[in-house]
C-alpha cells in the first residue's frame, strides 16, 4: 500500500494537478459523443478542448460588455 501511495505522489509531483470536474449529464453526454466521433478518450478530448480554448480575457471582455453600465452619479 505504501508503495502505491508513494508512486501517486511522485506522479503528481512532476508538474501535474489532479482535480474533480462535475458536469451536467447532458454536457457529459455531448462531450462523450464528440470524443467518440473524433476517436479520442473523454479525458483526451477534455484536455484537447482546454488547450485550444480562447483566452479568459476574451470571455471577460464580452461578459462585461453585456452588463448594464453602473451609474456613477450619487443620489
N, C-alpha and C positions, 0 to 999 in steps of 0.2 A: 504493500500500500504506500509506503513512504517513497518508494522509487517512482511510482506513477505521479504522486504529488510533486516531487522534485522535477520530473520531466515536464509537467504542465507549467511549473514556474519558469523553467528555462525557456520553454516555447514562447510564453507570453512576455518574457523579459527581453526578447530580441526585437523590440520595436512594434509589437502588435498589441492592440487593445481588444478586449473581449467585452461585448455588450449584448443586451437583450433588446429585441425590437418587437414591438406589438403592432400588429396590422389588423385592420378590419378584414373579415372573412372575404368580402368582395374584392378588396385590393390585393389580398394574398392570392386569390384565385386568378386575378388578372396578371399579376407578376409571374405566377407559376405557368400560366398558358404562354406568356411571352417567352419565358425561358425555355419551355419545351419546344416552341416553334423555332427558336434560334439554336437549339441543340446544346443548351447550357444547363448547368445545375441552377437551382434557385439562388444558391449562395453566389455563384459566379455572376449571375445576372444582376444581383443586387450590387455587387462590387463594381461591375461594369457601369451600371446606372450612376452610382455615386461618383465614379471617376470622371464621368462625362457631363455632370450637372453644370448648369450655368453658375457663375459666382453668386454668392449670397447677396452681395451688394445690389445686383440687378433686381432681385426679388424685393429687397427692402425699398429701393427707389420706386418700383412700380406700386408697392403697397402704400407707401407714404403719399404718393400722388393721388391715390383713390380716397384717402382720408379727408374728411372735411377740414378746411383751414380753421385754425383756432383764432378767435377774435382777441387781439392783443389789447384792446381798449378795456379799461377797468370801469366797472359800474359804480 
